[in-house]
Amino acid sequence: MDCLFCKIVNGEIPSKKVYEDDLVYSFYDIEPQAPFHILIIPKKHITSALEIDDSNKDIVGHIFKVAAEIAKEHNIAEGGYRLVTNVGKDGGQTVGHMHFHMLGGRNLQWPPG
């Protein structure tokens, strides 16, 4: 499979790891939009949130649990953070592997863009 994030998970492309377990991998975004900006991705290839079904739905809950742990560890939990996934071209998804952007460390405005 020619997926950028699968290659990162497999160690074929370097990344600055934040967190890893059997289900997810997290790393710093190469174009940060906030003082703290990471990506949290499932290790299993899921193209987008449109592919969430009974066979993989538990990964999303696990990602949110991991995000809370990362927020506490990186001291952004108290001030707050944003966790977002883009779906499809119009939703701003640029890599065809479901991923969650975690942004924090500053006041995040709404709407985002």
C-alpha positions as CSV (number, residue, x, y, z in Angstrom):
1,M,0.0,0.0,0.0
2,D,1.3,3.4,-0.9
3,C,0.1,5.3,2.2
4,L,2.2,8.0,3.8
5,F,1.0,7.3,7.3
6,C,1.3,3.5,6.9
7,K,4.9,4.1,5.9
8,I,5.4,6.3,9.0
9,V,3.9,3.5,11.2
10,N,6.2,0.9,9.6
11,G,9.3,3.1,10.1
12,E,9.9,3.6,6.4
13,I,9.5,7.4,6.8
14,P,10.9,9.1,9.9
15,S,8.7,11.0,12.4
16,K,9.1,12.5,15.8
17,K,7.1,10.1,17.9
18,V,4.9,11.3,20.8
19,Y,3.2,8.0,21.7
20,E,2.8,4.4,20.5
21,D,1.0,1.3,21.6
22,D,-0.4,-1.7,19.8
23,L,-3.3,0.2,18.2
24,V,-2.2,3.8,17.6
25,Y,0.8,5.9,16.7
26,S,1.2,9.6,17.4
27,F,3.8,12.1,16.1
28,Y,4.4,15.8,15.7
29,D,2.8,17.5,12.7
30,I,5.5,18.7,10.2
31,E,3.5,22.0,9.7
32,P,2.2,22.9,13.2
33,Q,-0.7,25.2,13.4
34,A,-0.4,25.6,17.2
35,P,2.4,25.5,19.8
36,F,1.4,21.8,20.4
37,H,0.2,20.1,17.2
38,I,0.4,16.3,16.8
39,L,-1.3,13.6,14.8
40,I,-2.8,10.5,16.3
41,I,-3.4,7.7,13.8
42,P,-4.6,4.1,14.0
43,K,-1.9,1.7,13.0
44,K,-4.4,-0.3,11.0
45,H,-5.2,1.5,7.7
46,I,-8.6,3.1,7.9
47,T,-9.1,5.6,5.0
48,S,-11.4,8.0,6.9
49,A,-14.1,8.2,9.5
50,L,-16.5,7.1,6.8
51,E,-15.0,3.6,7.1
52,I,-15.7,3.2,10.8
53,D,-17.8,0.1,11.4
54,D,-18.3,-2.6,14.0
55,S,-14.9,-4.1,13.2
56,N,-12.9,-1.0,14.0
57,K,-15.1,1.3,16.1
58,D,-13.2,0.7,19.3
59,I,-10.1,2.3,17.9
60,V,-11.9,5.7,18.0
61,G,-12.6,5.5,21.7
62,H,-9.0,4.4,22.2
63,I,-7.7,7.4,20.3
64,F,-9.7,9.8,22.5
65,K,-8.4,8.0,25.6
66,V,-4.8,8.3,24.4
67,A,-5.4,12.0,23.5
68,A,-6.5,12.7,27.1
69,E,-3.3,11.0,28.4
70,I,-1.1,13.0,26.0
71,A,-2.9,16.2,26.9
72,K,-2.1,15.6,30.6
73,E,1.5,14.6,29.9
74,H,2.1,17.7,27.8
75,N,0.4,20.1,30.1
76,I,-2.4,21.2,27.8
77,A,-5.3,19.4,29.5
78,E,-6.1,22.2,31.9
79,G,-6.2,25.0,29.3
80,G,-7.9,22.8,26.7
81,Y,-7.2,21.5,23.3
82,R,-8.8,20.6,20.0
83,L,-9.1,17.1,18.5
84,V,-10.3,17.0,15.0
85,T,-10.5,14.6,12.0
86,N,-11.0,15.8,8.5
87,V,-13.1,13.6,6.1
88,G,-12.8,13.8,2.4
89,K,-11.5,16.6,0.1
90,D,-14.1,19.2,1.1
91,G,-13.5,18.4,4.7
92,G,-9.8,19.1,4.3
93,Q,-8.4,15.6,4.4
94,T,-5.1,15.5,2.5
95,V,-3.9,12.0,3.5
96,G,-6.1,9.0,2.9
97,H,-5.5,7.5,6.3
98,M,-7.8,8.5,9.2
99,H,-6.0,10.8,11.6
100,F,-6.8,13.1,14.4
101,H,-5.1,16.5,14.7
102,M,-4.5,17.4,18.4
103,L,-3.9,21.2,18.8
104,G,-3.2,23.1,22.0
105,G,-1.0,25.6,23.7
106,R,-3.0,28.7,22.6
107,N,-6.5,30.0,22.4
108,L,-8.1,28.2,19.4
109,Q,-10.6,30.4,17.5
110,W,-13.9,29.2,16.0
111,P,-14.7,28.7,13.2
112,P,-11.4,27.1,12.4
113,G,-11.5,27.9,8.6
